[in-house]
Amino acid sequence: MPTDEPVLVTGAAGGQQGSTGRHVVRLLLDRGQAVRAFVRTDDERAAALRKAGAEVVVGDLREITDVLAAVRGVRRAFFTYPVTDGLLEASGAFAAAARREGVERVVEVSQLAAAPDAGTPRMRQHWVAEEVFDRAEIGAVHLRAGVFFENLDFLVRAAGGRELAMPLGAPDTVLPLIAGQDVARVGAGLLADPMPPCPDPVVLLTGQVLSVSEIVKTFGGGLTYTDASPEEWRERAMSLYGDAHVVAHLDKLWELFRLIGSHHELYEVTPSIERFGGRAPGTLREFVQGRVG
């Protein structure tokens, strides 16, 4: 049975990149679990979290005094940080605070190919963050996730549903994909009370592997694919995201997929989604059919 001791969830307000924190809050509350939701701004999204039954704390994940206050009295936590500057600062502060307060498990969102020699700066930063959490000895579990359905949906919506313009090369280029909700479902499952055993601290999360042409067909509605040049992509991406960190990461990520092409041994649906999340992974078709607007 869930206890009154809260699970701390960062990124609880959600955003455009998957909103895993917000989904974890909802999933834990649905289980009857007390939740402490960490948000950056006390706005209408924070108000909605309070209304749903979460305890809301406001702070900056890069500021150790804010994080220490949020972690106090917590044994389990979910950590996610948006694709922007500050990941390593936030990871360091959170790991130090969690160790000081005796946290027993931190489930943190990483990326599928995180490694010291990974092809994007963000992936390399994620690997460093994993090392920081591991060395803090706080029961860290790293969710190495593929590309979120939500990331593709954002680009499709930004183009009015008419065109998917990305520098991915041929239409048979494949992408490892997953729903943000499935990442959250795995996170919530690993933070359940009692905590399930997780012998491997690295949990790979891919829910579906699709080619670009299959992605376009699934979105439907007359959507077409254009193999944009990297220069065109970067210029358009800056106007969409307004964040050089995001653009630099995605630019290198799309380049990697373009170079890999139609096959990679890492691209396969992973059983960990059903094992810890309680059901088979959702498909892009189900996501598209279920989205609003």
URMO-V631045 format. One record per residue. N is the residue number from 1. PHI is phi in degrees with one decimal (999 if undefined). D_FIRST is the distance of its C-alpha to the first C-alpha in Angstrom with 2 decimals. Layout:
n=N phi=PHI d_first=D_FIRST
n=N phi=PHI d_first=D_FIRST
This chain:
n=1 phi=999 d_first=0.00
n=2 phi=-60.3 d_first=3.82
n=3 phi=-102.7 d_first=6.45
n=4 phi=-78.2 d_first=9.90
n=5 phi=-70.2 d_first=11.58
n=6 phi=-76.0 d_first=13.11
n=7 phi=-94.4 d_first=13.83
n=8 phi=-84.9 d_first=17.61
n=9 phi=-126.2 d_first=19.26
n=10 phi=-88.9 d_first=23.04
n=11 phi=61.1 d_first=25.35
n=12 phi=-70.2 d_first=23.15
n=13 phi=-75.7 d_first=26.21
n=14 phi=85.9 d_first=27.18
n=15 phi=-164.3 d_first=30.72
n=16 phi=-89.0 d_first=33.08
n=17 phi=-107.2 d_first=31.95
n=18 phi=126.2 d_first=28.72
n=19 phi=54.0 d_first=26.47
n=20 phi=-62.1 d_first=23.61
n=21 phi=-60.1 d_first=22.15
n=22 phi=-62.3 d_first=22.21
n=23 phi=-65.6 d_first=20.58
n=24 phi=-63.5 d_first=17.71
n=25 phi=-55.6 d_first=17.16
n=26 phi=-61.9 d_first=17.14
n=27 phi=-63.5 d_first=14.85
n=28 phi=-69.9 d_first=12.11
n=29 phi=-61.1 d_first=12.77
n=30 phi=-62.6 d_first=12.66
n=31 phi=-83.0 d_first=9.02
n=32 phi=85.2 d_first=8.49
n=33 phi=-87.5 d_first=8.64
n=34 phi=-67.1 d_first=11.43
n=35 phi=-131.3 d_first=14.49
n=36 phi=-107.6 d_first=17.80
n=37 phi=-98.0 d_first=20.46
n=38 phi=-94.8 d_first=23.63
n=39 phi=-128.3 d_first=26.76
n=40 phi=-85.1 d_first=30.45
n=41 phi=-134.0 d_first=31.83
n=42 phi=-87.0 d_first=30.81
n=43 phi=-123.3 d_first=31.94
n=44 phi=-65.1 d_first=31.04
n=45 phi=-68.9 d_first=28.30
n=46 phi=-64.1 d_first=26.68
n=47 phi=-61.5 d_first=27.15
n=48 phi=-65.7 d_first=25.38
n=49 phi=-65.3 d_first=22.31
n=50 phi=-62.7 d_first=22.34
n=51 phi=-62.1 d_first=22.82
n=52 phi=-74.8 d_first=19.78
n=53 phi=116.7 d_first=17.64
n=54 phi=-85.9 d_first=17.86
n=55 phi=-81.6 d_first=19.43
n=56 phi=-106.9 d_first=22.64
n=57 phi=-120.9 d_first=24.68
n=58 phi=-111.6 d_first=28.13
n=59 phi=-178.7 d_first=29.96
n=60 phi=-113.2 d_first=31.70
n=61 phi=-64.7 d_first=29.91
n=62 phi=-88.1 d_first=33.25
n=63 phi=-104.1 d_first=33.46
n=64 phi=-60.4 d_first=31.91
n=65 phi=-65.5 d_first=31.78
n=66 phi=-66.5 d_first=29.71
n=67 phi=-70.5 d_first=27.30
n=68 phi=-58.2 d_first=26.97
n=69 phi=-63.8 d_first=26.08
n=70 phi=-72.0 d_first=23.41
n=71 phi=-81.6 d_first=21.81
n=72 phi=-58.0 d_first=21.81
n=73 phi=82.3 d_first=18.49
n=74 phi=-115.1 d_first=16.77
n=75 phi=-108.4 d_first=15.53
n=76 phi=-131.5 d_first=15.10
n=77 phi=-151.6 d_first=17.67
n=78 phi=-114.9 d_first=19.36
n=79 phi=-119.9 d_first=23.14
n=80 phi=-143.1 d_first=25.77
n=81 phi=-135.9 d_first=29.32
n=82 phi=-64.6 d_first=31.85
n=83 phi=-75.4 d_first=34.94
n=84 phi=-160.5 d_first=37.22
n=85 phi=-62.3 d_first=38.57
n=86 phi=111.5 d_first=36.35
n=87 phi=-57.8 d_first=33.82
n=88 phi=-70.8 d_first=34.88
n=89 phi=-60.8 d_first=35.08
n=90 phi=-65.9 d_first=31.57
n=91 phi=-63.5 d_first=30.21
n=92 phi=-63.2 d_first=32.06
n=93 phi=-63.5 d_first=30.88
n=94 phi=-68.4 d_first=27.21
n=95 phi=-63.1 d_first=27.38
n=96 phi=-64.5 d_first=29.24
n=97 phi=-66.1 d_first=26.91
n=98 phi=-64.1 d_first=23.78
n=99 phi=-64.4 d_first=25.56
n=100 phi=-62.3 d_first=26.73
n=101 phi=-93.3 d_first=23.34
n=102 phi=77.8 d_first=21.65
n=103 phi=-64.3 d_first=19.48
n=104 phi=-102.0 d_first=17.97
n=105 phi=-150.3 d_first=17.80
n=106 phi=-122.2 d_first=19.92
n=107 phi=-97.7 d_first=20.12
n=108 phi=-123.8 d_first=23.57
n=109 phi=-87.4 d_first=25.71
n=110 phi=-120.6 d_first=28.98
n=111 phi=-125.1 d_first=31.72
n=112 phi=-52.7 d_first=32.53
n=113 phi=-108.3 d_first=35.66
n=114 phi=-57.5 d_first=34.92
n=115 phi=-169.2 d_first=37.43
n=116 phi=-65.1 d_first=40.09
n=117 phi=-112.8 d_first=42.75
n=118 phi=-62.5 d_first=40.96
n=119 phi=-81.5 d_first=43.20
n=120 phi=-126.9 d_first=41.91
n=121 phi=-57.5 d_first=41.57
n=122 phi=-64.2 d_first=38.05
n=123 phi=-62.3 d_first=36.93
n=124 phi=-66.1 d_first=38.54
n=125 phi=-63.8 d_first=36.80
n=126 phi=-62.0 d_first=33.42
n=127 phi=-63.6 d_first=34.33
n=128 phi=-61.3 d_first=35.27
n=129 phi=-60.2 d_first=32.00
n=130 phi=-58.8 d_first=30.13
n=131 phi=-62.3 d_first=32.32
n=132 phi=-62.2 d_first=31.61
n=133 phi=-64.2 d_first=27.83
n=134 phi=-61.7 d_first=28.30
n=135 phi=-72.0 d_first=30.64
n=136 phi=-77.7 d_first=28.30
n=137 phi=55.9 d_first=26.03
n=138 phi=-121.7 d_first=22.77
n=139 phi=65.0 d_first=21.17
n=140 phi=-68.4 d_first=22.74
n=141 phi=-123.9 d_first=22.26
n=142 phi=-106.1 d_first=25.10
n=143 phi=-91.1 d_first=24.88
n=144 phi=-87.5 d_first=28.53
n=145 phi=-104.2 d_first=28.96
n=146 phi=-77.4 d_first=32.04
n=147 phi=-73.9 d_first=33.76
n=148 phi=-71.7 d_first=31.62
n=149 phi=-51.1 d_first=32.78
n=150 phi=-61.7 d_first=32.75
n=151 phi=-65.2 d_first=35.45
n=152 phi=-67.7 d_first=37.78
n=153 phi=-60.8 d_first=37.07
n=154 phi=-59.8 d_first=38.09
n=155 phi=-68.5 d_first=41.39
n=156 phi=-64.7 d_first=42.06
n=157 phi=-64.8 d_first=41.49
n=158 phi=-62.3 d_first=43.64
n=159 phi=-95.9 d_first=46.45
n=160 phi=67.6 d_first=46.13
n=161 phi=74.5 d_first=44.91
n=162 phi=-97.7 d_first=48.38
n=163 phi=-147.3 d_first=48.27
n=164 phi=-106.9 d_first=46.04
n=165 phi=-102.1 d_first=48.30
n=166 phi=-142.3 d_first=46.97
n=167 phi=-85.0 d_first=48.77
n=168 phi=-107.1 d_first=47.22
n=169 phi=77.1 d_first=50.47
n=170 phi=-66.0 d_first=50.93
n=171 phi=-63.1 d_first=48.78
n=172 phi=-89.7 d_first=47.54
n=173 phi=-60.0 d_first=45.74
n=174 phi=-106.0 d_first=42.08
n=175 phi=-128.5 d_first=38.95
n=176 phi=-83.0 d_first=35.43
n=177 phi=-123.2 d_first=33.18
n=178 phi=-162.6 d_first=29.56
n=179 phi=-79.0 d_first=27.82
n=180 phi=-54.9 d_first=26.22
n=181 phi=-66.7 d_first=23.25
n=182 phi=-70.5 d_first=22.85
n=183 phi=-60.1 d_first=22.92
n=184 phi=-65.0 d_first=20.20
n=185 phi=-63.8 d_first=18.10
n=186 phi=-64.6 d_first=18.50
n=187 phi=-60.0 d_first=17.74
n=188 phi=-64.4 d_first=14.46
n=189 phi=-63.6 d_first=13.53
n=190 phi=-73.3 d_first=14.64
n=191 phi=-102.9 d_first=12.67
n=192 phi=-63.4 d_first=9.22
n=193 phi=-112.8 d_first=6.60
n=194 phi=-75.5 d_first=7.63
n=195 phi=-69.7 d_first=11.04
n=196 phi=-71.7 d_first=13.14
n=197 phi=-65.2 d_first=16.58
n=198 phi=-142.3 d_first=19.42
n=199 phi=-64.8 d_first=22.69
n=200 phi=-105.0 d_first=24.93
n=201 phi=-70.2 d_first=24.66
n=202 phi=-106.1 d_first=26.64
n=203 phi=-116.3 d_first=25.09
n=204 phi=-81.1 d_first=27.83
n=205 phi=-131.9 d_first=27.15
n=206 phi=-131.2 d_first=29.88
n=207 phi=-97.4 d_first=29.25
n=208 phi=-162.5 d_first=32.89
n=209 phi=-118.6 d_first=36.34
n=210 phi=-131.7 d_first=39.09
n=211 phi=-79.6 d_first=42.69
n=212 phi=-58.8 d_first=44.01
n=213 phi=-63.9 d_first=45.89
n=214 phi=-68.8 d_first=42.77
n=215 phi=-62.6 d_first=40.92
n=216 phi=-62.4 d_first=43.85
n=217 phi=-62.9 d_first=44.06
n=218 phi=-68.3 d_first=40.37
n=219 phi=-65.0 d_first=40.68
n=220 phi=64.7 d_first=43.84
n=221 phi=65.4 d_first=45.73
n=222 phi=80.8 d_first=48.80
n=223 phi=-63.1 d_first=47.11
n=224 phi=-121.3 d_first=49.38
n=225 phi=-108.1 d_first=48.99
n=226 phi=-121.6 d_first=51.36
n=227 phi=-79.0 d_first=51.56
n=228 phi=-70.6 d_first=51.99
n=229 phi=-73.0 d_first=53.67
n=230 phi=-55.4 d_first=51.62
n=231 phi=-65.7 d_first=53.87
n=232 phi=-63.1 d_first=53.24
n=233 phi=-61.1 d_first=49.49
n=234 phi=-61.4 d_first=49.42
n=235 phi=-64.4 d_first=51.53
n=236 phi=-70.6 d_first=49.47
n=237 phi=-63.8 d_first=46.14
n=238 phi=-62.9 d_first=47.19
n=239 phi=-72.0 d_first=47.86
n=240 phi=-80.9 d_first=44.48
n=241 phi=-96.9 d_first=42.20
n=242 phi=62.9 d_first=44.41
n=243 phi=-143.4 d_first=42.93
n=244 phi=-63.3 d_first=44.97
n=245 phi=-63.0 d_first=41.96
n=246 phi=-60.5 d_first=40.44
n=247 phi=-62.9 d_first=43.83
n=248 phi=-62.3 d_first=44.59
n=249 phi=-66.1 d_first=41.32
n=250 phi=-65.1 d_first=41.62
n=251 phi=-57.0 d_first=45.33
n=252 phi=-71.3 d_first=44.75
n=253 phi=-64.6 d_first=41.79
n=254 phi=-64.3 d_first=43.93
n=255 phi=-61.6 d_first=46.75
n=256 phi=-61.4 d_first=44.64
n=257 phi=-61.9 d_first=43.70
n=258 phi=-61.7 d_first=47.38
n=259 phi=-72.3 d_first=48.53
n=260 phi=-68.8 d_first=46.02
n=261 phi=80.6 d_first=47.03
n=262 phi=-99.8 d_first=45.82
n=263 phi=-157.9 d_first=43.91
n=264 phi=-153.8 d_first=41.76
n=265 phi=-63.5 d_first=39.90
n=266 phi=-80.1 d_first=36.80
n=267 phi=-89.8 d_first=36.56
n=268 phi=-155.8 d_first=34.37
n=269 phi=-65.3 d_first=31.19
n=270 phi=-102.1 d_first=28.38
n=271 phi=-68.4 d_first=25.79
n=272 phi=-62.3 d_first=23.15
n=273 phi=-64.8 d_first=22.54
n=274 phi=-73.1 d_first=21.42
n=275 phi=-62.2 d_first=19.71
n=276 phi=-98.0 d_first=17.35
n=277 phi=-91.6 d_first=17.74
n=278 phi=89.7 d_first=17.15
n=279 phi=-160.9 d_first=20.65
n=280 phi=-62.1 d_first=24.29
n=281 phi=-64.0 d_first=25.71
n=282 phi=-73.0 d_first=27.38
n=283 phi=-103.3 d_first=31.17
n=284 phi=-61.6 d_first=33.59
n=285 phi=-61.2 d_first=34.96
n=286 phi=-63.6 d_first=31.64
n=287 phi=-62.3 d_first=31.33
n=288 phi=-63.7 d_first=34.89
n=289 phi=-67.8 d_first=34.50
n=290 phi=-93.3 d_first=31.39
n=291 phi=-72.4 d_first=32.69
n=292 phi=-99.9 d_first=34.10
n=293 phi=85.4 d_first=37.81
